[in-house]
Structures are given as structure tokens and as C-alpha cells.
Amino acid sequence: MSDWIYLGSTPAEEPCAQVGQPGYETLAREECQRWRDLLESCFGQDRPETASLRIKREEHDFGSYYEVVIRFDSSCRRALDWAFRVESEAPARWATP
């Protein structure tokens, strides 16, 4: 069974593009790609085949927005463990001091 964990569009302690601001879609997609790339570099080496990091477009009353998500097979223990590890250990900032 496929499940999703939403990780936001940037690390938790970083600012992000806001829906409605000029150029939002381009900025948000760039942020999400950068965030996905960072997560892939941190956790991709042991990612199971039944899990992936993706950029997902969602609809909202104020317009579409973008987030990085983990899509994983919740019936696969390895994928489940990996997804929860990424969620709990994801970097809070773009770069560490």
C-alpha cells in the first residue's frame, strides 16, 4: 500500500516561497528540487526500491502549492523505517554551521 509523508518545501528552519507571491511557482519548484536533492544526498544511499522522494503539487483555496514528499510502500518494513528516519532526521537548515 502506498503512503505519503509530507516534508515541506524547504528545511524546517528555513524560509520558503509563499503562495501568491510573484513568481511563486518557479521559486517553489526550485526550492523543492534543492530540498529533494539535499535529502537524496543525506539518505539516498540506503533508500529501498519501494520508497522515493518526490515533488508533489497540491491544491488549496489560495492556489496550488508544492512540497517534497516521501512515497513509500507501508507494507514493506524497510521502506517504512527509511521513510520515518528521513522524516525524523532531515536537516533543519540548508547547511550546517
C-alpha positions, 0 to 999 in steps of 0.5 A, spaced: 500 500 500 502 506 498 503 512 503 505 519 503 509 523 508 509 530 507 516 534 508 515 541 506 518 545 501 524 547 504 528 545 511 524 546 517 528 552 519 528 555 513 524 560 509 520 558 503 516 561 497 509 563 499 503 562 495 501 568 491 507 571 491 510 573 484 513 568 481 511 563 486 511 557 482 518 557 479 521 559 486 517 553 489 519 548 484 526 550 485 526 550 492 523 543 492 528 540 487 534 543 492 530 540 498 529 533 494 536 533 492 539 535 499 535 529 502 537 524 496 544 526 498 543 525 506 539 518 505 539 516 498 544 511 499 540 506 503 533 508 500 529 501 498 526 500 491 519 501 494 520 508 497 522 515 493 522 522 494 518 526 490 515 533 488 508 533 489 503 539 487 497 540 491 491 544 491 488 549 496 483 555 496 489 560 495 492 556 489 496 550 488 502 549 492 508 544 492 512 540 497 517 534 497 514 528 499 516 521 501 512 515 497 513 509 500 510 502 500 507 501 508 507 494 507 514 493 506 518 494 513 524 497 510 521 502 506 517 504 512 523 505 517 527 509 511 521 513 510 520 515 518 528 516 519 528 521 513 522 524 516 525 524 523 532 526 521 532 531 515 536 537 516 533 543 519 537 548 515 540 548 508 547 547 511 550 546 517 554 551 521 
